Amino acid sequence: MTDQYRRGLEVELSGLGYATAGDPELRMLSNVAWAIRRSILWILAIAVGGAFLAYLFTYTADTKYTSSAKVMIETRVQTETQFTPQVSGLPLSLTSLESELQLLRSTDLIESVVARLDLQNDPEFSGEGSGVNLNPIALARGLKNAVVDALSGGDDGAEDGERSEDVLRQEAAIESLLRSRRIEQVGDTSAVYEIRVTSESKRKAARIANSLASEYLSVLTRMKRDALGQSQDWLAIRIGQLREDLNTLSSNLETHSIEIPYSPDEYATIKAQRIKAERRSSLASESLVELEEQTTAINLMREQGKNQEAVDYAAQVGLLSRSSNGDITDQAAIAALDAIQTAAERKIDQLNAQLATLKQSIETFKEQQARQVQHDSVTKRIENEILVTEAIYRDFVSQLGRRAEQGDYLDAGAHIIERARPSVDPSEPKRSQTAIGVMFAIVFGGLIWTVLHEIFQKRLRTTQEFESATGSKLSAILPEIRDEPPFETFFAHAGKLAPELRHFGRKLLASSDIGLRVSPSQSDPAAAQNDPYILTNPDKKTGQSVPQTHCVIFSGASALPDEGKSSALLLLAAVCAKAEYRTLIIDCDTVASAYRVYSRMTPEALQHAATDPEFLLNYVVGSPQEGLDILPLIRGQGEEEQTNAGDFLYSPAFLDLLHSLSDMYDVILLDTPPLLSAVESSYLSQIAHRVLLFTRWNSTRKNAVFQAIRELENADLRPSALVATRVDLKKAKLYGDPNFG
């Protein structure tokens, strides 16, 4: 494949919408698209078949009917809260609607309906229907009964078993009804709920749906009645407590009134005496203060030696009589002042004694008044408590009377606006919906499996995958011949091969990568010296010791056995012989030799060839194709035969044999063992001019090819040609690679 052709192919693929090697994401999308295209018919066929089987399977299911009843919750807000306990009938809101929905779905509601309709004895709901019952509760009940029968034979055990069996039947009926009923809100914001029940009997379904609706209303009424009864009980208890409180307060008031400290007249007298004492105390205090000030002034003047002035001041303030005032001697003045001082001190003592007596009287009056005021305040408090308690008592008595009459008109707060009726058409099984659902599920699952399988698959199928895995250009492809295997046909029918196979063999030989540049007429030694191909091996990065003749030595390599290597080499040899090239195939495959039946090789012959390589020319066998010979070195499948052949291949005698054969043949093909199974494969590839790597289409995985390329690189080799073998041309068209189509 030339670079120009490669670029043209990439342009063509890009124009068709296929991804090239430069865009892995688009390439992966393209591979996924082609994978879906390859599998879509199978997926659709399986989906249609699955849908048909699902449609037929629905006839084995039980026929069931669905009936529905509708319940509307009262949306009007109750303005008189004294007459309606707020258990239901709340203002319309999302919270209240959700609360009512949970009430409709409650297990207690289901249990009440089960008990009312005796569904625990109904085979449909108790799990005791005909046939094998796989209900876990029924299985547990059967196991329990078996254990009880085996371990217990008394009457008590029988009674316990019957009681447990009744409980299990009831639980089974509740679970069955929970599964068969469905409650939904009609609309997003409406207060209407639809109760749907599915059963094998149309009338039973309608009866259960109506029972659920009626039980819901009964529950609402019962909840309100319970709340009303609780409030009445509380009111009665509270009224009794208030009555006792009134009696106690009245008794306390009467007792407190008897214990009054003073009568009103006595209290008025105490109050007047206190006022009088306070006035007298005030006057005495003023007189005492005035007398002390006068005495202090007289003493000050005496200390200053102003006795005459002191006498005059005493006469002025009334402490000394006017008749005594006048011009007196100092002795007389001093005596008068002493007398004044003594009289003032006596009067001060009298005033202090009077004030102490008055203060004591005032404190006594205050204590008496305080006792009276405290008594009056307690009396007032008791009277107020009596008034408040009497008001509450009258209000509670009136509420108790109103609520006693409320039970006659108590409303549930919800109404049945549509009762359930027996359904005409069955609701289950839904044959068309089931078939369509199964078909879409299979299609979707098939597409998912196809995509995942394509993403994670590691096999080589397209030109890009072959070349990206090996790093070499794809030189040719060889188709798969299913009816007539090429190897057996060649030896059984006088070298005849399918014309299509010969066509691809000629294309392989004409490949620019492995094309022969020697011909039967090229025997001039001078021309041989000028031919660079003869002197070096282009597959090697360094020089190797290879026969320097006009003969071209090919090494056929593969990663694993059964990759079509031997058939491909036989086809190439047949084409070379048909083109008048003297061709020899040397069977070196110690792992899976295809020429064992044609071999006459013995261990003794291999030992003799170690000293005389040309001795093996006696073991060359002809083939049905003129000009094509075969040298099978492997005869048996034992370990000893493989070891002997491997030792000979590694010996210098084999190189001498190749040198001798190179003078006799134009093309030598080495059928080497798989690279991942035998170490001599890399060595044989080193001594060849060209290494042909054969990889089976849509079978060999990338990891195996990677390891094979690594083995060649470790031997300092690279494949000169990459050949895809056993290609199914019809299927290859479905992978989006025109080179394979």
Buried (B, 14 or more C-beta within 10 A) or exposed (E): BEEEEBEEBBEEBBEEEBBBBEEEEBBEBBBBBBBBEBBBEEBBEBBBEBBEEBBEBBEEEEEBBBBBBBBBBBBEEBEEEEBBBEBBBBEBEEEBBEEBBEBBBEEEBBBBBBEEBEBBBBEBBBBBBEEEBEBEBBEEBBEBBEEBEEEEEEEEEEEEBEEBBEEBBBBBBBBBBEEBBBBEBEEEEEBBBBBBBBBBBBBBBBBBBBBBBBBBBBBBBBBBBEBBEEBBEEBBEBBEEBEEBBEBBEEBBEEBEEEBBBEEEEBEBBBEBBEBBBEBBEEBBEBBEEBEEBBEBBBEBBEEEBBBBBBBBBBEBEBBEEEEBEEBEEEBBBEBBEBBBEBBEEBBEEBEEBBEBBBEBBEBBEEBBEBBEEBBEBBEBBEEBBEEBBEBBEEBBEBBEEBEEBEEEBBBBBBBEBBBBEBEEBBBBEBEEBBBEBBEBBBEBBBEEBBEEBEEEEBBBBBBBBBBBBEBBBBBBBBBBEEBEBBEBBBEEEBBBBEEBBEBBBBBBBBEBBEBEBEEEBEEEEEBEEBEBBEBBEBBEEEBEBBBBBBBBBBBBBBBBEBBBBBBBBBBBBBBBBBEBBBBBBBBBBBBBBBBEBBEBBBEBBEBBBEEBEBBBEBBEEBEBEBBBBBBBBBBEEEEBBEBBBBBBEBEBBBBBBBBBBEBBBBBBBBBBBBBBBEBBBBBBBBBBBBBBBBBBBBBBBEBBBBBBEBBEEBEBBBBBBBBBBBBBEBBEBBBBBBBE
